[in-house]
Amino acid sequence: MQRKTQGQPMEYIAKLREYYKDHDILSTSFNCRSKCACALANTDSGPKSAFVGSRYGLGLPRLLFISLDAGWAEPCPAKRTPEAVRDELEGVGTEKSAPNTHWYRTHELAYELLKQFDSKLSLGNITPHFAHTNASKCCPSGKGGNASPVAYLNCHRYLPGEIKVLNPDVVVTQGKEAKVGIEALLESPIKDGIAAEVLLCGRRRFLLRTDHPRYAKGFYKQREQSRRWAIYAEALQGFYNTVPEGR
């Protein structure tokens, strides 16, 4: 069952832009204090904004994925702003993504987690209903590879601000660096495992710690062990029923 809307997606976009600008990591006014150190570590392409779907939080749990680095981004800074990233990725969806890609598998999990709240959802229309950011805001130099440890260490400081702006009910980490960045922010330790209710950035949230979708062996093993994510979807529903409206 959907809830009354709390906040509008464009409000999240505007606040995210303001946060990035205030911390000098907006793509069009990039002056991050770690810029030189990351450039020396071959991560110097400039930042790419988080993706916030145009229906994020509209009656459904706010679902935020946190992945590794952006992988690749448009060379033009104006095409890496919150607004531009939303327009770009909503135009991609799943129809233009191969089934074995990171983006497609992200959609699969988003759909499995949210479909119980709205029977009209499908794999083809899930894109506008979630958000996605990266543990490293900049891409590694050249195609392929992964951002340097320096970049992740420097960028982890921006995760609390993004979480406070987007206020997710559900956080899904994709890969080690995202998991490490979030676990450092937890207000109390948690046991090993994939799913947990946690205190994160001032409120209770539902946390899923998954392997990166690019690591198909680990990702699909987790999926099959949880009956194609059904176990965690059920746990999410139980958690969400305890979250007061308006949070």
Buried (B, 14 or more C-beta within 10 A) or exposed (E): EEBEEEBBBBEBBBBBBEBBEEBBBBBBEBEBEBBEBBBEBBBBBBBBBBBBBBBBBBBBBBBBBBBBBBBEBBEEBEBBBBBBBBEBBBEEBBEEBEEEBBBBBBBBBBBBBBBBBBEEBEBEBBBBBBBBBBBBBBBBBEEEEBBBEBBBBBBBEBBBBBBEBBBBBBBBBBBBBBBBBBBEBBEEEBEEEBBBBBEBBEBBBBBBBBBBBBBEEBBBEBBEEBEEBEEBBEBBBEBBEEBEEEE
